[in-house]
Amino acid sequence: MRKPLLECLLKGLSLDGEVLTFSPEQKSLTIQLKNVGDAPARNIRVRLYSNLPEDYRLYGDETPWYPLPSSDEPGYKYAFQSIIHHPIDPKESGTIDLLISNENAKSGSYQSVLKVFYE
């Protein structure tokens, strides 16, 4: 049976099991979603769980992000979701971008976890 298999990469390195960190110096990330499976990945939902302060805003140049009413990931106060409306075919890639903004950026680092759900 054919199945899709998405790998999340940051600067060419796997994010599997890794924690993302945002800080005033690191305000943007571009994540590559690579389909290493043998079937198209469809209905792709990407969730970011984070403890960014409330006054931070998450957005993307090409990727719209929406806050979720609550986080279902223990240890993370906030959850955001983005939906990729086009399938990623086998051996093809797509990207998602994550940018944070805050006019009064506080110093400090804020850990986040990215999860990808697909069919």
LINVEN-V78290 format. One record per backbone hydrogen bond with DSSP energy under -1.0 kcal/mol. NH is the residue of the N-H (numbers start at 1). CO is the residue of the C=O. If there is no record, write none. Layout:
# LINVEN-V78290
{{NH;CO} {NH;CO}}
This chain:
# LINVEN-V78290
{{7;34} {9;32} {10;13} {13;10} {15;8} {18;15} {20;112} {22;110} {23;26} {29;98} {31;96} {32;9} {33;94} {34;7} {35;92} {36;5} {36;34} {38;3} {41;88} {45;117} {46;82} {47;115} {48;80} {49;113} {50;78} {51;111} {56;53} {57;101} {59;99} {66;81} {68;79} {76;73} {78;50} {80;48} {81;66} {82;46} {84;44} {88;41} {91;35} {92;89} {94;33} {96;31} {98;29} {99;59} {100;27} {101;57} {110;22} {112;20} {113;49} {115;47} {117;45} {119;42}}
